[in-house]
Amino acid sequence: MPAGEAFERRFWAAGIRRLAGVDEVGRGPLAGPVVAAAVILSPERPIPGLDDSKRLSPKRREALYGRILEAALAVAVGRATAAEIDRLGIVPATRLAMRRALWGLAPAPEAVLVDALPVEAGVPETVLLHGDRRSISIAAASIVAKVVRDRWMEAWGRVYPAFGFERHRGYGTKEHRERLERFGPTPLHRRTFLSFLASAPAGETGSRGRERA
């Protein structure tokens, strides 16, 4: 079932048209940035099929990504690097990526819908648990963030071909852990996460790969 749009309709009916949905991807991987997207949808240009990016096939995500770029009033992406994640911690770094996405929107949003984690960017916001399934704006942001991050990791896979980033996107799969043991970390790796990896059972870290879909 596609994401709901009751929240959007409520804001639009109140005269708030610049409503941004914000979501992130990449909190769990051992390598690569956490990426956030912010999307302001147009009430006049609906996009059928918007849903949580994890419930969509790669082909469907790519198709919707193109449609979002065509139909949305504004789209922006922000990221926090592995070095920023190590310095700040994953939650503050995620919030930083989300703020960067919001700050990149033109026109600026009047209100924000965000999935689970408050952005605290100085704009009125509504925090929704499972927001990427309850809000088409957040669903659109989840799709943009996922497609952009996957493309970045595919590009890094060409820079570091021994690691297979294009396959696991930096998540803690068995293949990734084996390559880490053999070759050591790259500048893309989150050193604080690798410290956790050294002390955690393989099954625990490997479970993070579930987010890759």
Backbone as ProteinMPNN parsed JSONL, in Angstrom:
{"seq_chain_A": "MPAGEAFERRFWAAGIRRLAGVDEVGRGPLAGPVVAAAVILSPERPIPGLDDSKRLSPKRREALYGRILEAALAVAVGRATAAEIDRLGIVPATRLAMRRALWGLAPAPEAVLVDALPVEAGVPETVLLHGDRRSISIAAASIVAKVVRDRWMEAWGRVYPAFGFERHRGYGTKEHRERLERFGPTPLHRRTFLSFLASAPAGETGSRGRERA", "coords_chain_A": {"N_chain_A": [[0.847, -1.195, 0.0], [0.647, 2.188, -0.91], [2.274, 5.145, 0.5], [0.594, 7.297, 2.883], [-1.38, 10.349, 2.513], [-2.672, 12.063, 4.199], [-1.633, 13.853, 6.076], [-0.352, 15.744, 4.472], [-2.552, 16.8, 3.073], [-3.907, 18.037, 5.133], [-2.176, 20.127, 5.891], [-1.987, 21.524, 3.44], [-4.654, 22.305, 3.103], [-4.802, 24.156, 5.103], [-3.477, 26.238, 4.032], [-0.745, 26.067, 3.899], [1.653, 25.58, 1.741], [4.308, 25.112, 1.142], [5.47, 22.579, 2.208], [7.746, 20.482, 3.605], [9.025, 17.214, 3.313], [11.22, 15.134, 5.131], [13.824, 12.778, 5.212], [16.2, 10.156, 5.972], [18.99, 8.044, 5.042], [21.272, 5.384, 5.652], [22.295, 5.206, 8.286], [23.227, 2.945, 9.564], [25.474, 1.639, 8.214], [28.927, 0.487, 7.936], [30.584, 2.012, 6.47], [30.858, 4.979, 4.428], [28.738, 7.911, 3.82], [26.065, 9.294, 5.882], [23.019, 10.038, 4.45], [20.665, 12.527, 3.727], [17.477, 13.659, 2.549], [15.352, 16.294, 1.42], [12.119, 17.139, 0.469], [9.749, 19.065, -1.239], [6.587, 18.637, -2.15], [4.29, 19.158, -4.877], [0.929, 20.143, -4.679], [-0.562, 20.188, -6.99], [0.657, 18.473, -8.731], [0.539, 15.438, -8.524], [2.217, 12.393, -7.535], [1.912, 9.225, -8.301], [2.21, 6.186, -6.382], [4.2, 6.661, -4.463], [6.207, 5.613, -1.76], [7.658, 4.122, 1.201], [11.084, 3.822, 0.767], [12.349, 1.4, 1.266], [10.484, -0.49, 0.719], [10.306, -0.67, -1.957], [11.332, -1.819, -5.203], [14.668, -1.651, -6.649], [14.47, -0.778, -9.349], [11.934, 0.425, -9.399], [12.317, 2.442, -7.508], [14.204, 4.053, -8.839], [12.672, 4.944, -11.018], [10.663, 6.43, -9.718], [12.261, 8.312, -8.479], [13.166, 9.885, -10.642], [10.697, 10.937, -11.404], [10.006, 12.417, -9.131], [11.984, 14.432, -9.176], [11.126, 15.775, -11.428], [8.505, 16.657, -10.813], [8.286, 17.762, -8.233], [8.17, 20.683, -6.088], [10.52, 21.493, -4.883], [13.712, 20.028, -4.276], [16.279, 18.742, -2.264], [19.496, 17.643, -1.115], [21.403, 16.462, 1.628], [24.391, 15.602, 3.41], [26.346, 13.768, 5.826], [29.66, 13.136, 6.464], [31.831, 10.223, 6.877], [33.906, 10.972, 8.588], [32.707, 13.092, 9.967], [30.665, 11.709, 11.242], [32.18, 10.102, 12.96], [33.284, 12.084, 14.57], [31.1, 13.505, 15.672], [29.17, 11.641, 16.418], [26.572, 9.281, 15.585], [23.823, 10.051, 15.711], [23.765, 12.977, 16.095], [25.182, 13.573, 13.722], [23.479, 12.583, 11.771], [21.295, 14.284, 12.141], [22.557, 16.655, 11.363], [22.987, 16.164, 8.612], [20.312, 16.112, 7.785], [19.517, 18.723, 8.367], [21.176, 20.106, 6.588], [20.066, 19.269, 4.184], [17.507, 20.45, 4.384], [18.246, 23.172, 4.53], [19.121, 23.501, 1.978], [16.913, 23.738, 0.365], [15.001, 25.483, -2.041], [12.205, 27.075, -2.984], [12.316, 28.067, 0.54], [11.087, 25.94, 3.182], [7.845, 26.13, 4.798], [6.903, 24.505, 6.768], [7.651, 21.301, 8.253], [7.675, 17.803, 7.767], [8.872, 14.986, 9.35], [10.644, 11.902, 9.588], [10.65, 10.228, 12.448], [13.165, 11.209, 13.753], [13.723, 14.282, 15.258], [14.45, 17.316, 13.513], [15.083, 19.924, 14.253], [15.593, 22.508, 13.111], [14.782, 25.107, 13.168], [12.38, 25.453, 11.879], [8.868, 24.998, 11.92], [7.927, 21.749, 12.854], [6.662, 18.419, 12.362], [6.882, 15.36, 13.846], [6.877, 12.07, 12.788], [6.397, 8.744, 13.583], [7.413, 5.948, 11.712], [7.168, 7.482, 9.452], [7.803, 7.435, 6.725], [6.0, 5.73, 5.655], [3.616, 6.862, 6.183], [3.412, 9.362, 5.161], [3.448, 11.033, 2.1], [5.298, 12.945, 1.412], [7.515, 12.486, 3.086], [8.027, 9.896, 2.233], [8.81, 10.411, -0.414], [11.177, 11.815, 0.112], [12.641, 9.754, 1.299], [13.06, 8.069, -0.866], [14.604, 9.664, -2.614], [16.898, 10.1, -1.004], [17.823, 7.458, -0.714], [18.352, 6.615, -3.387], [20.304, 8.49, -4.172], [22.364, 8.017, -2.273], [22.985, 5.316, -2.829], [23.97, 5.573, -5.436], [26.252, 7.124, -4.98], [27.742, 5.29, -3.438], [28.127, 3.282, -5.288], [29.797, 4.636, -7.054], [32.037, 5.006, -5.391], [32.701, 2.376, -5.199], [34.03, 1.95, -7.557], [36.315, 3.374, -7.118], [37.476, 2.057, -4.976], [37.841, -0.874, -5.705], [38.332, -3.353, -4.505], [36.67, -3.604, -2.343], [33.94, -3.811, -2.934], [31.814, -1.956, -2.659], [29.684, -1.25, -4.281], [27.99, -3.365, -4.123], [27.298, -3.97, -1.385], [26.912, -1.482, -0.283], [28.259, -0.41, 1.866], [27.293, -1.542, 4.182], [27.393, -3.896, 6.975], [28.031, -6.579, 5.853], [28.916, -10.074, 5.406], [30.806, -10.327, 3.327], [31.843, -7.705, 3.267], [33.005, -7.454, 5.828], [34.976, -9.391, 5.637], [36.608, -8.294, 3.629], [37.475, -6.023, 4.954], [39.043, -7.16, 6.981], [41.037, -8.2, 5.425], [42.132, -6.075, 3.863], [42.106, -3.757, 5.407], [40.814, -0.567, 6.69], [39.312, 2.033, 4.64], [39.36, 5.591, 3.769], [36.638, 6.039, 3.746], [35.513, 4.59, 5.77], [33.863, 4.293, 8.929], [35.393, 4.912, 11.772], [34.624, 4.719, 14.447], [32.509, 2.956, 14.258], [33.848, 0.693, 13.432], [35.256, 0.046, 15.697], [33.173, -0.834, 17.295], [32.472, -3.03, 15.746], [34.632, -4.731, 16.151], [34.183, -5.656, 18.708], [31.697, -6.836, 18.736], [29.443, -9.63, 18.152], [29.55, -11.421, 15.038], [27.06, -11.901, 13.815], [25.477, -9.892, 14.866], [26.428, -7.402, 13.862], [26.218, -7.977, 11.173], [23.489, -7.955, 10.759], [22.759, -5.416, 10.115], [22.794, -5.161, 7.439], [20.233, -5.528, 6.486], [18.98, -3.182, 5.876], [19.591, -2.552, 3.317], [17.918, -3.005, 1.165]], "CA_chain_A": [[0.0, 0.0, 0.0], [1.462, 3.414, -0.952], [2.257, 6.017, 1.675], [-0.598, 8.124, 3.012], [-1.228, 11.78, 2.253], [-3.586, 12.812, 5.068], [-0.911, 14.973, 6.692], [-0.167, 16.774, 3.446], [-3.835, 17.443, 2.787], [-4.231, 18.896, 6.268], [-1.364, 21.35, 5.777], [-2.383, 22.256, 2.234], [-5.956, 22.923, 3.358], [-4.563, 25.298, 5.995], [-2.77, 27.27, 3.286], [0.709, 25.849, 3.944], [1.98, 24.856, 0.512], [5.72, 24.721, 1.126], [5.599, 21.558, 3.246], [8.874, 19.613, 3.254], [9.252, 15.919, 3.94], [12.651, 14.885, 5.328], [14.189, 11.429, 5.653], [17.622, 9.843, 5.816], [19.392, 6.66, 4.834], [22.694, 5.146, 5.878], [22.758, 5.34, 9.67], [23.815, 1.719, 10.063], [26.638, 1.062, 7.551], [30.282, 0.648, 8.453], [31.317, 2.941, 5.598], [30.078, 5.91, 3.628], [28.034, 8.977, 4.537], [24.621, 9.263, 6.085], [22.472, 10.954, 3.447], [19.292, 12.964, 3.959], [16.842, 14.415, 1.473], [14.172, 17.09, 1.742], [11.304, 17.274, -0.739], [8.481, 19.792, -1.174], [5.734, 18.175, -3.237], [3.282, 20.087, -5.389], [-0.433, 19.6, -4.641], [-1.102, 20.117, -8.35], [1.375, 17.485, -9.544], [0.659, 14.217, -7.717], [3.123, 11.344, -8.006], [1.372, 7.948, -7.834], [3.113, 5.106, -6.008], [5.22, 7.011, -3.47], [6.196, 4.709, -0.61], [8.927, 3.904, 1.884], [12.048, 3.318, -0.218], [12.706, 0.012, 1.569], [9.435, -1.373, 0.207], [10.306, -0.55, -3.409], [12.452, -2.425, -5.917], [15.582, -0.639, -7.19], [13.943, -0.226, -10.602], [10.824, 1.319, -9.072], [12.898, 3.622, -6.857], [14.812, 4.909, -9.859], [11.604, 5.576, -11.791], [10.031, 7.447, -8.881], [13.257, 9.367, -8.276], [13.07, 10.781, -11.791], [9.408, 11.637, -11.364], [10.089, 13.407, -8.049], [12.771, 15.572, -9.652], [10.335, 16.505, -12.421], [7.22, 17.175, -10.347], [8.331, 18.423, -6.925], [8.484, 22.113, -6.055], [11.931, 21.634, -4.505], [14.398, 18.823, -3.793], [17.663, 18.999, -1.851], [20.159, 16.523, -0.444], [22.5, 16.78, 2.539], [25.079, 14.409, 3.9], [27.4, 13.881, 6.829], [30.709, 12.202, 6.078], [32.293, 9.282, 7.896], [34.69, 11.722, 9.576], [31.763, 13.826, 10.813], [30.001, 10.709, 12.081], [33.127, 9.735, 14.022], [33.507, 13.218, 15.467], [29.878, 13.97, 16.318], [28.25, 10.569, 16.775], [25.678, 9.038, 14.454], [22.572, 10.815, 15.777], [24.009, 14.373, 15.708], [25.586, 13.652, 12.315], [22.259, 12.405, 10.98], [20.549, 15.544, 12.226], [23.285, 17.624, 10.545], [22.667, 15.88, 7.21], [18.928, 16.52, 7.553], [19.492, 20.188, 8.327], [21.79, 20.539, 5.33], [19.069, 19.072, 3.133], [16.489, 21.497, 4.534], [18.833, 24.473, 4.19], [19.335, 23.557, 0.539], [15.66, 23.888, -0.371], [14.592, 26.796, -2.553], [11.979, 27.978, -1.854], [12.441, 27.523, 1.888], [9.821, 25.374, 3.653], [7.079, 26.759, 5.878], [6.72, 23.479, 7.788], [8.42, 20.09, 7.96], [7.301, 16.478, 8.243], [10.127, 14.245, 9.451], [10.506, 10.522, 10.038], [11.189, 9.749, 13.724], [14.195, 12.005, 14.411], [13.52, 15.723, 15.087], [15.529, 18.016, 12.818], [15.412, 21.097, 15.071], [16.254, 23.434, 12.187], [14.166, 26.418, 13.229], [11.153, 25.45, 11.089], [7.869, 24.158, 12.589], [8.035, 20.383, 12.36], [5.848, 17.339, 12.904], [7.661, 14.126, 13.832], [5.998, 10.928, 12.594], [6.978, 7.41, 13.594], [7.118, 5.282, 10.436], [6.698, 8.552, 8.592], [7.97, 7.133, 5.305], [4.821, 4.984, 5.218], [2.426, 7.638, 6.546], [3.458, 10.67, 4.502], [4.04, 10.964, 0.765], [6.466, 13.838, 1.362], [8.631, 11.76, 3.692], [8.329, 8.786, 1.326], [9.594, 10.962, -1.527], [12.523, 12.092, 0.622], [13.342, 8.483, 1.511], [13.461, 7.573, -2.185], [15.715, 10.49, -3.099], [18.087, 9.822, -0.195], [18.301, 6.108, -1.012], [18.932, 6.562, -4.731], [21.536, 9.283, -4.188], [23.424, 7.33, -1.526], [23.388, 4.127, -3.577], [24.81, 5.991, -6.57], [27.556, 7.507, -4.438], [28.492, 4.099, -3.032], [28.548, 2.622, -6.526], [30.965, 5.379, -7.549], [33.165, 4.668, -4.528], [33.097, 1.015, -5.533], [35.009, 2.012, -8.652], [37.557, 3.906, -6.549], [38.018, 0.992, -4.115], [37.206, -2.077, -6.26], [38.511, -4.53, -3.654], [35.701, -3.637, -1.244], [32.586, -4.146, -3.373], [30.808, -1.028, -2.122], [28.516, -1.21, -5.156], [27.11, -4.481, -3.767], [26.762, -3.917, -0.014], [26.655, -0.077, 0.064], [28.918, -0.059, 3.117], [26.722, -2.254, 5.326], [28.29, -4.885, 7.566], [27.825, -7.928, 5.356], [30.056, -10.982, 5.557], [31.807, -9.937, 2.33], [32.473, -6.457, 3.671], [33.869, -7.716, 6.983], [36.145, -10.142, 5.165], [37.492, -7.363, 2.923], [38.09, -5.186, 5.98], [40.102, -7.928, 7.631], [42.126, -8.438, 4.476], [42.741, -4.86, 3.315], [42.079, -2.627, 6.325], [39.806, 0.44, 6.359], [39.534, 3.138, 3.706], [38.866, 6.851, 4.346], [35.177, 6.012, 3.825], [35.044, 3.8, 6.904], [33.568, 4.965, 10.19], [36.292, 4.263, 12.727], [33.887, 4.392, 15.666], [31.728, 1.759, 13.986], [34.766, -0.441, 13.365], [35.538, -0.327, 17.086], [32.029, -1.647, 17.689], [32.552, -4.278, 14.992], [35.65, -5.596, 16.751], [33.728, -6.201, 19.982], [30.358, -7.4, 18.617], [29.338, -10.87, 17.386], [29.385, -11.193, 13.603], [25.65, -11.857, 13.473], [24.877, -8.624, 15.27], [26.778, -6.361, 12.9], [25.717, -8.357, 9.862], [22.065, -7.685, 10.635], [22.537, -4.077, 9.586], [22.627, -5.25, 6.003], [18.828, -5.594, 6.115], [18.529, -1.885, 5.404], [20.093, -2.275, 1.974], [16.914, -3.192, 0.116]], "C_chain_A": [[0.882, 1.245, 0.0], [1.335, 4.238, 0.321], [1.002, 6.89, 1.675], [-0.314, 9.587, 2.714], [-2.163, 12.625, 3.106], [-2.896, 14.022, 5.694], [-0.712, 16.103, 5.691], [-1.474, 17.526, 3.194], [-4.232, 18.409, 3.902], [-3.459, 20.218, 6.184], [-1.781, 22.178, 4.568], [-3.713, 22.973, 2.44], [-5.835, 24.149, 4.258], [-3.776, 26.41, 5.31], [-1.259, 27.151, 3.314], [1.083, 24.98, 2.751], [3.429, 24.387, 0.482], [5.988, 23.794, 2.321], [6.683, 20.575, 2.828], [8.806, 18.299, 4.017], [10.745, 15.67, 4.007], [12.848, 13.449, 5.79], [15.658, 11.194, 5.358], [17.812, 8.364, 5.525], [20.873, 6.544, 5.153], [23.17, 5.358, 7.293], [23.541, 4.111, 10.115], [25.09, 1.216, 9.42], [27.952, 1.302, 8.285], [31.062, 1.687, 7.657], [30.349, 3.829, 4.835], [29.323, 6.912, 4.469], [26.635, 8.549, 4.954], [24.059, 10.367, 5.2], [21.021, 11.263, 3.787], [18.782, 13.706, 2.737], [15.648, 15.17, 2.033], [13.422, 17.359, 0.444], [10.042, 18.07, -0.418], [7.658, 19.374, -2.388], [4.739, 19.256, -3.642], [1.9, 19.455, -5.288], [-1.022, 19.398, -6.035], [-0.433, 19.048, -9.211], [1.593, 16.218, -8.729], [1.576, 13.192, -8.373], [2.602, 10.009, -7.483], [2.479, 6.975, -7.429], [4.187, 5.449, -5.01], [5.08, 6.126, -2.235], [7.577, 4.705, 0.021], [9.908, 3.254, 0.911], [12.399, 1.859, 0.014], [11.672, -0.973, 1.037], [9.355, -1.348, -1.318], [11.501, -1.276, -4.009], [13.392, -1.326, -6.406], [15.06, 0.014, -8.471], [12.82, 0.77, -10.328], [11.327, 2.582, -8.387], [13.465, 4.584, -7.883], [13.74, 5.643, -10.668], [10.941, 6.696, -10.992], [10.98, 8.609, -8.6], [13.197, 10.38, -9.424], [11.785, 11.582, -11.791], [9.4, 12.712, -10.276], [10.853, 14.645, -8.511], [11.984, 16.421, -10.652], [9.168, 17.268, -11.796], [7.278, 17.971, -9.053], [8.616, 19.916, -7.067], [9.949, 22.353, -5.725], [12.444, 20.303, -3.978], [15.817, 19.216, -3.408], [18.183, 17.804, -1.071], [21.252, 17.064, 0.463], [23.162, 15.502, 3.004], [25.998, 14.774, 5.048], [28.403, 12.778, 6.537], [31.046, 11.245, 7.211], [33.085, 10.0, 8.979], [33.779, 12.51, 10.509], [31.002, 12.885, 11.733], [30.903, 10.308, 13.238], [33.288, 10.86, 15.034], [32.263, 13.569, 16.291], [29.062, 12.859, 16.964], [27.179, 10.453, 15.706], [24.395, 9.864, 14.527], [22.794, 12.297, 15.47], [24.417, 14.526, 14.241], [24.382, 13.473, 11.393], [21.432, 13.677, 10.976], [21.228, 16.638, 11.382], [22.984, 17.419, 9.065], [21.252, 16.332, 6.87], [18.804, 18.038, 7.488], [20.091, 20.704, 7.023], [20.822, 20.368, 4.166], [18.004, 20.167, 3.189], [17.019, 22.859, 4.11], [19.054, 24.625, 2.69], [18.075, 23.772, -0.28], [15.435, 25.336, -0.815], [13.355, 26.57, -3.422], [12.109, 27.273, -0.51], [11.089, 27.003, 2.372], [9.175, 26.214, 4.75], [6.887, 25.803, 7.049], [7.4, 22.203, 7.309], [7.711, 18.873, 8.543], [8.566, 15.637, 8.239], [9.877, 12.869, 10.049], [11.319, 10.293, 11.304], [12.141, 10.708, 14.433], [13.947, 13.498, 14.199], [14.73, 16.388, 14.43], [16.019, 19.213, 13.629], [16.186, 22.131, 14.252], [15.606, 24.81, 12.176], [12.925, 26.573, 12.38], [10.131, 24.59, 11.83], [7.86, 22.752, 12.005], [7.071, 19.453, 13.08], [6.637, 16.051, 12.741], [6.701, 12.943, 13.775], [6.789, 9.636, 12.695], [6.499, 6.667, 12.351], [6.585, 6.293, 9.422], [6.815, 8.255, 7.119], [6.847, 6.259, 4.77], [3.528, 5.767, 5.449], [2.331, 8.968, 5.815], [4.119, 10.547, 3.14], [5.263, 11.865, 0.649], [7.694, 13.156, 1.948], [9.02, 10.58, 2.814], [9.171, 9.267, 0.152], [11.021, 11.254, -1.09], [13.305, 10.808, 0.828], [13.84, 7.91, 0.193], [14.66, 8.35, -2.708], [16.989, 10.17, -2.33], [18.681, 8.462, -0.54], [18.984, 6.044, -2.374], [20.263, 7.314, -4.774], [22.646, 8.561, -3.449], [23.905, 6.086, -2.27], [24.292, 4.5, -4.75], [26.196, 6.417, -6.094], [28.38, 6.277, -4.078], [28.929, 3.285, -4.248], [29.775, 3.316, -7.112], [32.195, 5.074, -6.705], [33.617, 3.229, -4.75], [34.096, 0.969, -6.674], [36.348, 2.561, -8.166], [38.26, 2.845, -5.711], [37.423, -0.346, -4.556], [37.34, -3.312, -5.379], [37.412, -4.673, -2.613], [34.276, -3.96, -1.671], [31.497, -3.241, -2.836], [29.545, -0.987, -2.978], [27.533, -2.336, -4.844], [26.485, -4.31, -2.388], [26.515, -2.503, 0.493], [27.261, 0.338, 1.402], [28.376, -0.773, 4.335], [27.617, -3.417, 5.749], [28.025, -6.31, 7.141], [29.074, -8.783, 5.592], [31.177, -10.606, 4.581], [32.566, -8.696, 2.781], [33.426, -6.684, 4.836], [35.13, -8.468, 6.572], [37.126, -9.227, 4.441], [38.183, -6.414, 3.905], [39.245, -5.904, 6.656], [41.306, -8.085, 6.713], [42.868, -7.159, 4.103], [42.827, -3.694, 4.291], [41.102, -1.557, 5.854], [40.277, 1.459, 5.325], [39.125, 4.444, 4.4], [37.344, 6.921, 4.45], [34.661, 5.339, 5.087], [34.886, 4.638, 8.164], [34.364, 4.266, 11.292], [35.569, 3.891, 14.019], [33.024, 3.152, 15.468], [32.618, 0.531, 13.918], [35.174, -0.886, 14.756], [34.418, -1.194, 17.626], [32.093, -3.007, 17.013], [33.518, -5.246, 15.641], [35.157, -6.273, 18.02], [32.381, -6.899, 19.907], [30.391, -8.719, 17.861], [29.049, -10.576, 15.922], [27.927, -11.085, 13.208], [25.012, -10.535, 13.797], [25.181, -7.532, 14.266], [26.232, -6.692, 11.525], [24.258, -8.031, 9.665], [21.788, -6.309, 10.061], [22.341, -4.091, 8.087], [21.181, -5.306, 5.557], [18.328, -4.275, 5.545], [18.855, -1.66, 3.932], [19.015, -2.31, 0.909], [16.407, -1.859, -0.426]], "O_chain_A": [[1.783, 1.351, 0.832], [0.411, 4.051, 1.113], [0.426, 7.183, 0.627], [0.84, 10.013, 2.667], [-2.423, 13.782, 2.776], [-3.499, 15.086, 5.827], [-0.884, 17.276, 6.023], [-1.483, 18.754, 3.113], [-4.816, 19.462, 3.648], [-4.028, 21.291, 6.383], [-1.914, 23.398, 4.664], [-3.883, 24.112, 2.004], [-6.655, 25.064, 4.19], [-3.445, 27.415, 5.94], [-0.558, 28.03, 2.812], [0.849, 23.771, 2.762], [3.739, 23.372, -0.14], [6.636, 24.174, 3.296], [6.55, 19.905, 1.804], [8.558, 18.28, 5.222], [11.465, 15.958, 3.051], [12.123, 12.963, 6.659], [16.28, 11.934, 4.596], [16.915, 7.548, 5.735], [21.638, 7.488, 4.95], [24.344, 5.663, 7.499], [24.431, 4.222, 10.959], [25.77, 0.401, 10.044], [28.068, 2.19, 9.129], [32.087, 2.186, 8.121], [29.187, 3.482, 4.624], [29.267, 6.787, 5.693], [26.092, 7.568, 4.445], [24.559, 11.492, 5.2], [20.243, 10.361, 4.098], [19.554, 14.303, 1.987], [15.017, 14.737, 2.997], [14.018, 17.758, -0.556], [9.35, 17.782, 0.559], [7.995, 19.719, -3.521], [4.396, 20.141, -2.857], [1.708, 18.336, -5.764], [-1.881, 18.538, -6.233], [-0.909, 18.751, -10.307], [2.711, 15.949, -8.288], [1.696, 13.131, -9.597], [2.832, 9.686, -6.318], [3.545, 6.939, -8.044], [5.031, 4.601, -4.721], [3.978, 5.918, -1.728], [8.539, 5.218, -0.55], [9.585, 2.237, 0.296], [12.714, 1.145, -0.937], [11.957, -2.164, 0.918], [8.444, -1.934, -1.905], [12.565, -1.342, -3.392], [12.965, -0.183, -6.563], [15.197, 1.223, -8.653], [12.759, 1.831, -10.949], [10.824, 3.674, -8.652], [13.236, 5.791, -7.806], [13.888, 6.829, -10.965], [10.686, 7.777, -11.522], [10.548, 9.757, -8.497], [13.18, 11.589, -9.192], [11.779, 12.764, -12.136], [8.849, 13.795, -10.477], [10.423, 15.772, -8.268], [12.157, 17.638, -10.712], [8.873, 18.394, -12.198], [6.391, 18.787, -8.802], [9.226, 20.354, -8.042], [10.554, 23.302, -6.223], [11.72, 19.551, -3.326], [16.484, 19.942, -4.146], [17.422, 17.058, -0.455], [21.947, 18.015, 0.106], [22.546, 14.436, 2.989], [26.377, 15.933, 5.22], [28.029, 11.615, 6.381], [30.611, 11.424, 8.348], [32.953, 9.678, 10.16], [34.043, 12.592, 11.708], [30.725, 13.229, 12.882], [30.441, 10.186, 14.372], [33.415, 10.604, 16.232], [32.37, 13.892, 17.474], [28.347, 13.093, 17.938], [26.903, 11.42, 14.996], [23.921, 10.337, 13.494], [22.065, 12.843, 14.642], [24.04, 15.501, 13.591], [24.281, 14.133, 10.359], [20.928, 14.098, 9.935], [20.546, 17.451, 10.758], [22.753, 18.386, 8.339], [21.015, 16.873, 5.79], [18.074, 18.573, 6.653], [19.563, 21.641, 6.425], [20.76, 21.211, 3.271], [17.644, 20.742, 2.162], [16.334, 23.612, 3.417], [19.163, 25.743, 2.185], [18.152, 23.968, -1.493], [15.654, 26.279, -0.054], [13.445, 25.943, -4.477], [12.026, 26.048, -0.426], [10.052, 27.561, 2.014], [9.848, 26.904, 5.515], [6.727, 26.237, 8.189], [7.688, 22.042, 6.123], [7.212, 18.91, 9.667], [9.264, 15.579, 7.226], [9.009, 12.696, 10.905], [12.543, 10.177, 11.243], [11.941, 10.996, 15.613], [13.958, 13.949, 13.054], [15.877, 16.07, 14.743], [17.219, 19.485, 13.687], [17.272, 22.567, 14.634], [15.856, 25.601, 11.267], [12.452, 27.69, 12.172], [10.499, 23.528, 12.333], [7.792, 22.587, 10.787], [6.715, 19.667, 14.239], [7.02, 15.69, 11.629], [5.811, 12.824, 14.617], [7.76, 9.451, 11.96], [5.327, 6.745, 11.982], [5.678, 6.0, 8.644], [6.02, 8.758, 6.325], [6.744, 6.063, 3.559], [2.468, 5.375, 4.962], [1.291, 9.625, 5.844], [5.225, 10.017, 3.03], [6.17, 11.577, -0.132], [8.785, 13.236, 1.383], [10.205, 10.286, 2.661], [10.135, 8.607, -0.236], [11.968, 10.978, -1.825], [14.506, 10.768, 0.562], [14.923, 7.327, 0.139], [15.625, 7.757, -3.19], [18.047, 9.989, -2.932], [19.899, 8.323, -0.648], [20.072, 5.482, -2.499], [21.235, 6.826, -5.349], [23.77, 8.496, -3.949], [25.107, 5.83, -2.332], [25.274, 3.808, -5.021], [27.198, 6.104, -6.736], [29.573, 6.217, -4.374], [29.993, 2.666, -4.229], [30.686, 2.655, -7.61], [33.287, 4.9, -7.248], [34.78, 2.898, -4.518], [34.916, 0.054, -6.75], [37.394, 2.25, -8.735], [39.487, 2.742, -5.729], [36.58, -0.901, -3.851], [36.534, -4.235, -5.496], [37.235, -5.755, -2.052], [33.469, -4.353, -0.828], [30.381, -3.693, -2.581], [28.457, -0.721, -2.466], [26.373, -2.275, -5.251], [25.277, -4.484, -2.232], [25.967, -2.328, 1.581], [26.83, 1.322, 2.004], [28.934, -0.634, 5.423], [28.478, -3.866, 4.992], [27.812, -7.173, 7.992], [30.141, -8.272, 5.933], [32.349, -10.57, 4.956], [33.793, -8.645, 2.686], [34.54, -6.161, 4.832], [36.215, -8.212, 7.094], [38.338, -9.359, 4.611], [39.341, -6.046, 3.707], [40.305, -5.317, 6.878], [42.45, -8.1, 7.167], [44.097, -7.154, 4.034], [43.55, -2.733, 4.031], [40.609, -1.631, 4.729], [41.472, 1.706, 5.164], [38.596, 4.404, 5.511], [36.814, 7.771, 5.165], [33.492, 5.5, 5.439], [35.66, 5.557, 8.429], [34.032, 3.149, 11.69], [35.868, 2.86, 14.621], [32.827, 2.379, 16.406], [32.197, -0.56, 14.303], [35.416, -2.072, 14.978], [34.667, -2.173, 18.33], [31.799, -4.026, 17.638], [33.261, -6.45, 15.681], [35.647, -7.344, 18.38], [31.946, -7.497, 20.891], [31.263, -8.922, 17.017], [28.379, -9.594, 15.602], [27.578, -10.269, 12.355], [24.105, -10.091, 13.093], [24.276, -6.805, 13.856], [25.826, -5.795, 10.785], [23.815, -7.845, 8.532], [20.688, -6.058, 9.567], [21.787, -3.149, 7.518], [20.904, -5.149, 4.368], [17.346, -4.258, 4.802], [18.427, -0.658, 3.359], [19.179, -1.705, -0.151], [15.557, -1.837, -1.316]]}, "name": "protein", "num_of_chains": 1, "seq": "MPAGEAFERRFWAAGIRRLAGVDEVGRGPLAGPVVAAAVILSPERPIPGLDDSKRLSPKRREALYGRILEAALAVAVGRATAAEIDRLGIVPATRLAMRRALWGLAPAPEAVLVDALPVEAGVPETVLLHGDRRSISIAAASIVAKVVRDRWMEAWGRVYPAFGFERHRGYGTKEHRERLERFGPTPLHRRTFLSFLASAPAGETGSRGRERA"}
